[in-house]
Amino acid sequence: MVEFSSVEGDFAVFVGGGGAIIFNQTFYFGGYGEGLTTSHYRYDLSDITDIQEPKISLGHGGFWLGYVNKSFKAIHPAASLKIGWGKISLYDDNWNDYNPENYVAQDGIFTLIPQLEVEVNLTSWFKLNVGAGYRWMTGMDKQYSQGGTMYDYYESSDYSSPVGTISLLFGGFAVK
């Protein structure tokens, strides 16, 4: 799975994968996971951390539900819903190890991604899926104090975004 979206208003790419069981070539249930692969930095936090350019780390995974309409046709519609949990954090990109001490502002997230898709049957075991949807991200509540005022490290609106996806699907698909 490759997802194109935005993070803090900048173009972002997430890459991941998943697995599911399809019932009657119509409904499927499984799990997924994906993570941010493009580089995004926060420059507005130099007053509160020793890290001059903290990099954003973001990943989530969870349940993957879907519906495929007339999967036997060469080109057919589908819909899916990803319901996931994960973590967002800032870390020092200059460190070569993943020591927890190099991370600041770690926070849990909840993600909901409904989308509509079009699938193309390439073989009986391989499909191309193209989709469009929206990623709602919430649950972030980590705060910092500056000058006696509390501020949020993360705003849900900075991470909720329209998404476009391209997925390669492999499995046992009944194609007539």
Buried (B, 14 or more C-beta within 10 A) or exposed (E): BBBBBBBBEEEBEBEBEBEBEBEEBEEBEEBBBBBBEBEBBBEEBEEBBEBEEBBBBBBBBBBBBBEBEEBEEEEBBBBBBBBBEBBBBBBBBEEEEEEEEBBBBBBEBBBBBBBEBEBBBBEEEEBBBBBEBEBBBEBBEBEBEEEEEEEBBBEBEBBBBEBEBEBEBEEEBEBE
